[in-house]
């Protein structure tokens, strides 16, 4: 009955106005442009062009994922890992429409007291467990042949909002894994060294804009228009960001304002973020065989850590489809799709 | 007498009372499973509202299998041993330890309140500061707490104490002030010393009310405990909930929340019983 009522209300409002969509984002160098796209009217311009309405909502990261999984919002900015282990693994089929950037040094493993990765066994390490931080640490140890020692490091699950002060305040903590801007804040202190960062695993921590597949496939076609409008607005935004000289700086400063940040600090964050400024570069990355290899590492990590759900017995049960049509996992259980169509349309000027 | 059953003088039968008191439970549980069922029909992999079978399995695993971060040893055969090696027991023990440490630290708070209420110099020295301190939102001082107490057990216990102790101190102070002056005068004329009055006359009669006040603050204690465990920890009930939230492990989170509610209810019940046993003359609770 509740559903019936909801459908009724939805259809009445749809009759009264154009289809409306919500995109959620959280503060991160690669996503803060959403703040400016909304504020400067770029998004509205593109939404009008396609006859739809787009709302932008800022969240903290974890709640934005919850809202997306609960189907309260239609699109969301998230990493490839979370796209796989939150919506895709919760039976909410998800499509990647924009590959925004990859972390190229934004995430780092920091230590005090001149420790090396091999010395970390038995030491205290602060991090937000079960996130890209733990993934980064896992990769750091694996690439240095220390895989068997991972279990012996004492992980302390620490909330990201307090991790910088917790690490700086408690000198008994030996290591920390986190991301920018906390990394910059911690590195400023004396005696802190970086042992490993995400530029050593380029392209494995991707920052995406994803849309629910059922929204994209709405019978009235408004979902596709929504993705097209997002793509059009996104690349107009990125072109403005990458403009050289004072014009670009002005835009960057306005974006930084969205996270209460300064121009200098935002630029510093962008220097370790590999933005795909053009739709061509994003689509080329999406079409490369590298993507499959990197996603294979990520999904194995998710499965090993139980992030795909207690009932998921094989990692093939949450399958990923790539632009060339190939599927990682069981073909009848595709939950995450990389769709380059919207980036290619932007590249071809067809939006 | 139509509609008389809604009036103050109504006398519902025992059967009706029992039935009525469980109605909202039944409605809540019914509504949950209705929505959960509908969501699962829509999306069989839904993790936001697990079915009762999923929650039962989640809880079964939590109560009988070791935590993921622990070394998996050969499982002992009997249930009791398996339970004591389980994730649920590990988390409960860790949280309970912090809980009881902080409860123990509330004893000095009660004594401080008593002294402030009775001894004017102690009152002048502490009262204004504690009135001010009571209004400080402890959670906003986290960075200072980290520097002062580290991020281990002490910080979590201190967060609870800083959050709850001022309330207890002020409440004790007010209760002590409420004891009629005639009684202390009388005790003095009967030859009691200062500490006899404080501990054997005043404390004794405000004690049941103080216990009630601590009971009412149990939820604050739990709230600060949860906040502390979610900020930084390696075990505990809230640690597990924070971790499971990261991948929507609601099948374990919901039973965990109910388990916490049950434990808290049992502590409350225990304190109520204790209060009645120690102060049979007290008839307010």
Interface residues (C-beta under 8 A of the other chain):
Chain A: X3 X62 X66 X69 X70 X85 X86 X89 X90 X91 X92 X126 X128 X129 X130 X131 X151 X154 X155 X156 X157 X158 X159 X162 X165 X166 X168 X169 X170 X172 X173 X305 X306 X307 X308 X309 X310 X311
Chain B: X38 X43 X44 X45 X46 X47 X48 X54 X57 X58 X61 X68 X69 X71 X142 X143 X146 X147 X150 X151 X152 X230 X231 X232 X233 X234 X239 X242 X243 X245 X246 X247 X248 X249 X251 X252
